[in-house]
Amino acid sequence: MGDSTIWTLAIAAVTGGTAVLASWVTSRGSARAARIQAETAARSQRAERLRESRRTAYLDLIEQTHRMGELFWEISTVLRLPRSESRASTLGELQDREVAEYARIRRCARVVELEGPHSAAAAALALQKATRPFYAALSADLAGDPGGQESFDAAYRPYWKALEEFVDAARDAHQTD
């Protein structure tokens, strides 16, 4: 064998080795890039699922708050009627409905608390607590307290204010997700 053959074989070995090494480096880089892309996609999907579950929880609480508000208006109408056995019976039925609606609003607030973040959860809890004066006023009226109607009507402003504060907290939380 001549010098040119050895030289040719050396160049071929170096070229082949370089090709194998380049292929190995490329495959490792491609595998790493694919893994990073998959992790990024998974994080993005998790974030979107969390965003949607929070949005659903926020909307459910807002909807329940409005349902409860409609019930409160119905109760206000009956509270304005002259005292009678029929009025007391109707208010008793409405109080039972209020308790059932409260259970729903409590559940919605707990879901918001679970979904977070803390600011929205705190506002949801404050909104849930804003229903208490209505129940207390209705109970007082049923017990014969003449100030029950005024107490009931005075509870509206804090209730709707608590809803506004929840909506603001939910919007802020939703926009920062």
Number of C-alpha atoms within 10 A of each C-alpha: 5 7 8 9 10 11 11 12 12 12 12 12 12 12 12 12 12 12 12 12 12 12 12 12 12 12 12 12 12 12 12 12 12 12 12 12 12 12 12 12 12 12 12 12 12 12 13 13 12 16 18 13 15 24 17 15 22 26 16 19 26 21 14 19 23 14 13 20 17 12 17 23 14 13 22 18 11 17 22 11 10 10 14 9 9 11 16 18 12 15 22 15 12 18 20 12 14 21 12 13 18 20 13 17 26 19 16 24 27 18 20 28 20 13 19 19 16 14 15 26 22 18 23 31 19 17 26 23 15 20 22 13 18 24 19 14 21 26 17 17 21 19 11 12 12 12 12 21 20 14 17 23 17 14 18 18 11 14 22 16 13 21 22 15 18 24 19 15 21 25 14 13 18 17 9 8 11
